[in-house]
Amino acid sequence: LRPSTRLSLRPSTRLSLRPSTRLSLPVREEGKIRIDAIEGERIRDVPGIAETVYQLYRTTVDKMAPWGRLYLNEEFFERLIKSDLVDSIVLVVARGADCGDEVKAADEIIAGTFNIVDKIAGVFYGRYWGTFEDIKYLHFNVCYYSAIEYCIKTGLHRMEPGAGGGEYKFLRGFDPEIINSAHYVAHPGLRNAIVNFVEEERQGISDEREELLHEKSVINSKKDIK
């Protein structure tokens, strides 16, 4: 079992979130950027959406080479969108502002995230991000600010933007939480090496979490004084 970090939406973020929270996006030649959520069966109405989601996923994997690993293919996204699980899928996508309110074609999409929502538990799981254009602040607006707004709008209780990330996610309204994951490593030599590393990493993760929570308490105490 390996402890990692999960970052959950702080209640204070729900209360303080305003349009001014969002970082301003620079203007593209075609116009400004708009960000929308496509969910459930509406996703099926967008021609070519599975291919686009896969290509977005690939952009991040390719960018992370040699550490990125392409373990999903286009068929995975096609079958998932055709299945009953589509009701749990939310795509947060960026397009040119002149595209209109409705996403009519996948080729309008500049960037986006593939997310899963557990409506019963009220949890938003942020997963795969990708972009076809390198636009300043676009990542934070699509992955965090727009996703947080979606959670508030739909009444979800918690947003999990993914494991890892550390301080930059903390600064955007998330608290670090310890989670566990189970892995089986067949090779005994590699397994022993990983076990030793995890033992050392466990303490480091715990220390980092305590530091962030202490920083949060200091910030909150300063707010109370004001």
C-alpha positions in Angstrom: 0.0 0.0 0.0 1.4 3.3 -1.0 0.2 6.6 0.5 -0.1 9.4 -1.9 -1.9 12.8 -1.9 -5.4 13.7 -2.9 -6.4 17.3 -3.0 -10.0 18.0 -2.1 -12.0 21.2 -2.6 -11.9 23.4 0.5 -15.2 24.8 1.8 -13.6 28.2 1.8 -13.1 28.0 -1.9 -16.8 27.5 -2.5 -17.5 30.6 -0.6 -14.8 32.9 -2.0 -15.0 31.8 -5.7 -15.8 34.8 -7.9 -15.2 35.6 -11.6 -12.2 37.6 -10.5 -10.6 34.4 -9.3 -10.1 33.2 -12.8 -6.8 34.2 -14.5 -7.3 36.3 -17.6 -6.7 34.4 -20.8 -4.7 36.2 -23.6 -6.5 37.0 -26.8 -6.0 34.7 -29.8 -6.0 35.9 -33.3 -9.5 34.5 -33.8 -10.9 35.9 -30.6 -11.1 35.2 -26.9 -11.4 31.7 -25.3 -14.6 30.2 -23.9 -14.8 27.1 -21.7 -17.8 24.8 -21.5 -18.7 21.5 -20.0 -20.2 18.7 -22.1 -21.7 15.9 -20.1 -23.5 12.6 -20.4 -25.3 11.8 -23.6 -24.7 15.3 -25.0 -21.1 14.0 -25.6 -22.4 11.6 -28.2 -23.9 14.4 -30.2 -20.5 15.9 -31.0 -19.1 14.3 -34.2 -15.5 13.0 -33.8 -15.4 13.6 -30.1 -13.8 10.3 -29.2 -10.9 10.8 -31.6 -10.4 14.4 -30.3 -10.4 13.3 -26.6 -7.8 10.6 -27.4 -5.6 13.1 -29.3 -5.8 15.5 -26.4 -4.8 12.7 -24.1 -1.9 11.9 -26.4 -0.6 15.5 -26.4 0.1 15.3 -22.6 1.6 11.8 -22.8 3.9 12.8 -25.7 4.9 16.0 -23.9 5.9 13.9 -20.8 8.2 11.6 -22.7 10.1 9.5 -21.7 8.0 9.3 -18.5 4.6 9.4 -20.2 3.0 6.1 -21.0 0.4 5.6 -23.7 -1.7 2.9 -22.0 -5.1 4.0 -23.5 -6.1 3.9 -27.2 -8.8 5.6 -29.2 -11.0 2.5 -29.0 -11.1 2.9 -25.2 -12.7 6.3 -25.5 -15.0 5.3 -28.3 -16.4 2.3 -26.3 -16.6 4.3 -23.1 -18.7 7.0 -24.7 -21.0 4.5 -26.3 -21.5 2.7 -23.0 -23.9 3.5 -20.1 -20.9 5.0 -18.3 -21.2 8.1 -20.5 -23.6 9.4 -17.9 -20.6 9.7 -15.6 -18.4 11.5 -18.1 -17.8 15.3 -18.1 -15.6 17.0 -20.7 -14.4 20.5 -19.9 -13.4 22.0 -23.2 -11.9 25.3 -24.4 -12.9 26.8 -27.8 -12.8 30.1 -29.5 -15.5 32.5 -28.2 -17.0 32.8 -31.7 -18.0 29.1 -31.7 -21.3 29.7 -29.9 -22.9 28.1 -26.8 -23.3 24.6 -28.2 -20.3 22.4 -29.1 -21.2 21.3 -32.6 -18.0 19.7 -33.8 -14.9 18.3 -32.1 -12.6 20.2 -34.4 -13.7 23.4 -32.5 -11.9 22.2 -29.4 -8.6 23.7 -28.5 -8.0 22.0 -25.2 -9.9 19.9 -22.7 -10.1 17.5 -19.8 -11.7 14.1 -19.5 -13.4 13.7 -16.1 -15.5 11.2 -14.2 -18.3 12.2 -11.8 -19.8 10.0 -9.1 -23.2 11.7 -8.8 -24.3 9.5 -5.8 -21.2 10.3 -3.8 -21.0 13.9 -5.2 -17.4 13.6 -6.3 -15.7 15.0 -9.4 -12.6 13.1 -10.5 -10.3 15.1 -12.7 -8.2 12.9 -15.0 -6.8 13.5 -18.5 -5.8 17.0 -19.8 -4.5 17.9 -23.2 -4.2 20.9 -25.5 -3.5 21.5 -29.2 -2.3 25.1 -28.6 0.1 26.5 -26.0 -1.9 29.3 -24.4 -0.8 30.9 -21.1 -3.1 30.1 -18.1 -5.3 27.8 -20.2 -4.3 24.7 -18.2 -5.4 26.3 -14.9 -8.6 27.7 -16.3 -9.7 24.4 -17.8 -8.5 21.9 -15.2 -9.2 23.9 -12.0 -11.2 27.1 -12.2 -13.8 25.9 -14.7 -14.0 22.5 -13.0 -14.5 24.1 -9.6 -17.3 26.2 -11.0 -18.9 23.1 -12.5 -18.8 21.4 -9.0 -20.4 24.4 -7.4 -23.1 24.8 -10.1 -24.0 21.1 -10.0 -23.9 20.8 -6.2 -21.0 18.3 -6.0 -19.4 18.0 -2.6 -15.8 17.3 -3.5 -13.4 17.7 -6.4 -10.3 15.5 -6.8 -7.9 17.0 -9.4 -5.7 13.9 -9.3 -2.8 12.6 -7.3 0.4 14.7 -6.9 0.9 18.3 -7.8 1.7 19.5 -4.4 1.8 23.2 -3.7 0.4 24.6 -7.0 -2.8 22.7 -6.4 -2.9 23.8 -2.8 -2.6 27.4 -3.9 -5.7 26.9 -6.1 -8.0 25.9 -3.2 -7.3 22.2 -2.5 -6.3 20.4 0.7 -3.7 17.5 0.7 -5.2 14.2 1.8 -3.6 10.8 2.2 -4.9 8.0 -0.1 -3.7 4.5 -0.7 -3.2 2.4 -3.8 -2.2 -1.3 -4.1 0.3 -2.6 -6.7 1.8 -6.0 -7.4 5.4 -6.1 -8.7 6.3 -9.5 -10.0 10.1 -9.2 -10.1 11.4 -9.7 -6.5 14.5 -7.5 -7.0 12.5 -4.6 -8.4 9.8 -5.2 -5.7 12.3 -4.9 -2.9 13.8 -1.7 -4.4 10.3 -0.1 -4.7 9.4 -1.2 -1.1 12.5 0.6 0.2 11.8 3.7 -1.8 8.2 3.8 -0.7 9.1 3.6 2.9 11.3 6.7 2.5 8.7 8.5 0.3 5.9 7.8 2.8 7.6 10.0 5.4 8.3 12.7 2.8 4.7 12.8 1.7 3.5 13.0 5.3 5.9 15.9 6.1 4.8 17.8 3.0 1.1 17.4 3.9 1.7 18.7 7.4 3.6 21.7 6.1 0.8 22.6 3.7 -1.9 22.2 6.4 0.2 24.3 8.8 0.5 27.0 6.0 -3.3 26.9 5.6 -3.8 27.4 9.4 -1.4 30.4 9.3 -3.3 31.9 6.4 -6.7 31.4 8.1 -5.5 32.9 11.3 -4.4 36.0 9.5 -7.8 36.2 7.8 -9.5 36.0 11.3 -7.3 38.8 12.6 -8.4 41.0 9.7 
